[in-house]
Amino acid sequence: MRMIFADAAVISHALAFEAALAQAEAAEGLIAREAAEQIAATCRSIEIDAALLADEVAHTGTLAIPLLRHLRAALPPEAAAALHKGATSQDLADTVLMLQTKAAAYDLRHDLQRIVRSLAILAKRHAGLPAIGRTLLQNALPIGFGLRLAQIALGLHEAVQVFDAAVASGARIQFGGAAGTRAGLAGRGVAVAAHLASTLKLAPSAPWHNRRIAIASIAAALGMVIGALGKFARDIALLSQDAVGEAREPLVEGRGGSSAMAHKRNPTGCQVALSAALRAPGLVAGILAGLPQEEERGLGGWQAEGPALADLFLLAAGSAAAMAVVADGLDIDEASIARNLSVAGIGEDIGESLAIVAALLAQIQEV
């Protein structure tokens, strides 16, 4: 995930945008085909020092200006003049972010689906195991232990569905030009945008410079995913307390120990997920705060989105990686579950737990 949001990836995506734009405009007769070929070849071959570019971006306030300066210096005059025709800096920045978002979403899904599958298997296996149900952190009535796991699995699955939908509708091309009017393109802006979207494998779109709902939706959906992982972590952390002992993280050498107390078996994976769940809401709120964009293109709001969205993806990836290990090797102590239930003296009537587990798992398509 760090590589997806690294400087090298930003530069690579930015060059891909400029190459695709030139080829799209050549296809529509807006620039010479030879110029487009020269631009595309230069974008493939040019080497730009990331540290130098970062300093230049900090100075100019936008990625596009120094990047285009490097490209134009490497191009013959006609091709240099044709570069970036009809585009603006925000077109480049937003498209790069959407390319990163699509790659990050693909990378994240593997661990999320792995967790859902593992939990669903455990839920089915323990659906009829009588256990204490707890409400308001107090003993309530018996439940099938698998019901708790099935609820967690479906909650995460639902969060993933919301996330997938947000990415599917939000990962789209940005191409509108200086004021979002696609000026100077001889009426071929829609066709150029369609070519761009096809080449870069993003959804086509009208300009959305000042409409940031798609970004906010992806951020909010990531917050839900991280929160759903936190729910899983919270329950396992509670169940692993010494006085409860009903479920624990898998015993892995060198993991979960204490520097001062050798007897401890700390829920380290849960710690990672819960830390992520604490940080995520502030990042989502920051992106929501940027929604009141000023007129045609805003100042400050959209520029704050990229780092916050990257952090949300990193938190989600770290949380999912940690909890995938927990889900795959979850240590369920049936003896402790039975002992706790017996001491509670609330009987063993688990109601319709078995049927509810079956209904919940039926909603998880991966199972």
N, C-alpha and C positions, 0 to 999 in steps of 0.2 A: 504493500500500500504506500509505503514511503517512496518507492521508486515511481509509482504512478503520479505522485504529486511533486516529484523532484524537479529541479531546474532543467535538467536534461530533457525530461518529458515535456515541459512547457515549451522549450525551444523546438523540439521535434514536431509537436502539434502545430505550433505557430507557422513553421515552415511548410507543413502539410497544407495548412489553410491557404497560404499565399500561392503555392503551386496549384492547388485545386481551383482557386479563384481565377488565376491566369488561364488555365485550361478551359474553364467554364465560359469565360469572356471571349476566348478565341472561338469556341464552338458557336457562340452567338454573334460572331463577326464584329465584336467590339474592340478587339486588339488583334494584331497580326499573329498568325499561328506560329511563325518563327520566334517572335518575342515570347510567346507563351512557353514554347519548348525550351528556350534559354532560361526563362524564370524557373521552370520546373526542374531543369537539370542543375541549376545553381542551388536551388533549395535542397536537392538531394546530396549535393557534394560539399556545400560550404561547411566550414567548421568555425563555430563561434564560441569563444571562451565564456563559460557561464558566469564566472566571477566578474569578469569585465562587464558583461551585459547587465548583470545585477546592479553594479554601480551606476551604469548609464540609465537604467530604468529608474533607480532612486532619484537621479538628478532630473530626468525629464518628466517623471510622473506617469509614464505609460510605457508598456512593452513595445508598442508598435514603432515609435519614433527611432530608437536606436537599432532595432531589428531591421527596419527598412533601410536605414543608413548603411548597415553592413551589406545588405543584399545589393543595393544600388551601386555600391563601390565595386562589386564583383560582376556587374552586368554591363553589356554594351549600352550606349545611350538610349536607343529606341526601346529596348526591353526595360531599362531602368525607368523610363517615363511611363511605361504601361503597367508597372508593378502597382498592386493595391488599388487599381482603378475603381472608383465608386464606393470604396470601403472606408471604414473609420476604425479608430483604435478599439472602440468597444466591440465592434464586430469580431475583431481578432480575439480579444480577451474573453468574451462570452463563449465563443465557439471552442476555444482551447479548454475552458472550464467544463463545457459539456462533453467534450471528448474524454477528459479526465474522469468526469462523473460516470460516463458509460463504462469505462474500463474498471473503475473502482467498484461499481455495482456488480459487475460480472465476477470480480475477484471475491467480493464479500459473500455472494450467494452460496458458495460451496460450504463454508463452515456453518452458515445459518441452516441450510437444508440438512446438513449432517446432524446438527443438534436436534432438529425436529424429528428426524427419523429415529435417532437413538432414544429420545424421550418417548416416542410413540410405541416403540418396542417394549420398553420398560413398563409403560402404562398398561399395555395389553396384558403383560405377564403378571402384573400385580393388581389387576383390576378388582379382584375379589378378596384381596388380603385386608382383613379388618384392621383399622388403625384409628387413632384419635384424630378427629377433625377439630380444628382450632379456629375460633373466631375471636377477634379483639385480643389475640395472644393468650386466650384462655381455652381450656378444654371445653369442647362443645358436644357434638354427637359423633358416633363412629362414621367413618367413610371407608370406601375401598382405597387403599393407598395409591393405586394406579390412577384414581380420579384426580388427585392433586397433580400428578405428572401429566395427565392428559390435558388438564386446564392450562398448564404452563406451555405445553407443546402447541396447543391450538392458539393460545395468545401470541406466541412468537410467530406462528404461521400466518396469522391475521396481520401482524405488523409487517411481515415480509411481503404479503400481498399488497398492502398499502404502499410500501416502498417501491415494489415493482411497477405499480401503476403510475406512481409519481415520476419515476425515471422514464418509463415508456412515453409519457406525455410531455415530459420536460426536457429530455435530451434532444434538443433540436437546434437547427442551424440559426445563427444570428447574422443577418446581412441586411443592413438598412441604409448605410452611408451616414454622412455627417449629421443629419437631422431626422433620420428615419424615413426619408422620402425616396430613396434610391435614385437620387438625381444624377444626371449625366450618363445614363445607361440606355438612352434611346428607347425607353419603354421595355427593355429586355430584362429588367430586374427580377421578375418572377422566374423567368427561365434560368437566369444565372443562379439564383438561389436554389432552384431544383437540381441543377447540375452539381452545385456545391454539396448539397445534402446527400445526393447519391454517392458521390466520390468519397465523402467523409463518413458515410453510413450513419448519418443523423437524420432526424425527421425534418422535412421541409417546414417552413414557417414564414409568416409575415414578420416584419421587424418587431422586436419586443424589448427594446432598450429600456423603456420606462415602465414595463409590466413585469414585475419580478415574482409573480405568484408561483411560477414554475420552480424557481430556485427555492422559494420559501417552502413549497410543498415537499420538495426533496429533503430539505433540512428537517422539517417537522417529522417526515416519515423516518428519517434516520434516528431522530430523537425517540420515536416510538419503538424502533428496533432495539435501541440501546436500553430503553426502559423495560422492554419485555425480557431482555437478557438479564437485567437487574432483578426482575421478579424471580426468575429462576435462581439467581445467585442468593437472593435474600432468603428464599425458602430453604435452600440447602444449607446455608450458614446457620439458620435457626435449628434445623434438624440435626446438625452435626455437633451442637453443644453437648458437653459431657453429660449433663443431666437428662438429655433426650436421647442422643446416640442412634437415631433411626436411619440416618443416611449420612454418608461422608464422601468427600472427594476421593478419587482413587489414590492409593498409596504409591507415590512415585519418589524414588530415591533423590534426595537433595531438594525436595519441594515440600513446603508447608511446615518446615521446622522452625525452631526458635533459637536465637543466638544465646539465650540465657536459660531456657527451660527445655531440657532434652525430651521431656515427656509429651510435649505439645504436638498436635497435628492440626495445623492451622488451615483454614479454607482459603488457600492462596488464590485459586482461580476466581472464587466468589469475590475476593477482595478487589481483583482487577475489574470485574464487571460492575461492582457497586461503585467503585471510584469513577468509572466511565459514566454511570448513570447520574452521579452527582454533578459532573461537569457538563453534560450534554445540554440540559435545559437552558443554561446561560448562553451557549453558542446559538441555539435555535432562536432564543429571544433577541439576540443581536441581529440576526438576519431578518426577523420579523420587524424589528425597529427600522430597518432600511426600506420598508415598503413604500413610504410616502416619497416617491421619487419626484424630483423637481422637473416639471414640464417635460421636454422631449428627451433629455438625457440628464441624469442626476449627478450630484456632487457628493461623493463620500459613501453613499449608501451601497451602491453596487460594487464599489471598490473594496468594501469590507467583506463581501460574501465569499470570495475565493479562499482566503485563509481559514475562515470559520467553517466552510464546507469541508475543506481538507481535514481540519481537526476532527470534525464529526465522523468522517470516514475512518480516520485513524483510530478513534475511540471505538467505533463499531467493530473494526477489524480486530483490535486487541481484545475486546470483550468477547467476541465470537470465538476467536482462537482459544482463549482461556476456557470458556465454557464448553467448547466442543470436547476438550479433554475430559472435563467433568462428566458430561453426558455419556461419553463412550464408556467410561469406567466407573460410573456411579456405584458406590458400595452401599447397598441397601441391607440393613440388619433386621431381618424378620424377627429374630428373638427379642430384640429391644422393642420393636413395634408391638409385639404381643405382650411383653411385660408391662409396658407403659399403659396399654389399653386395659389390662387386668387391674392394675393399681388404680386407674381412674374410676373403675366401677360403673361404667356407662353402658355395659352390654356390648353386643357385637352385631347389632342390626345396622347394616350399611345401606339400607333403603334400596334405591334403584341404581346404585353406583355402577354395576356392571353394564346396564343398558345405557346409562349416560356416557360412560367411557366409550362404548361402541359408537354412539352417536357423535361424540366429539372427534374421535379418530376418523370417522367416515368423512369428515370435512377437510381432512388433511390429504391433499391429492398425492403427496409423495409416498404415502403408505398404501 
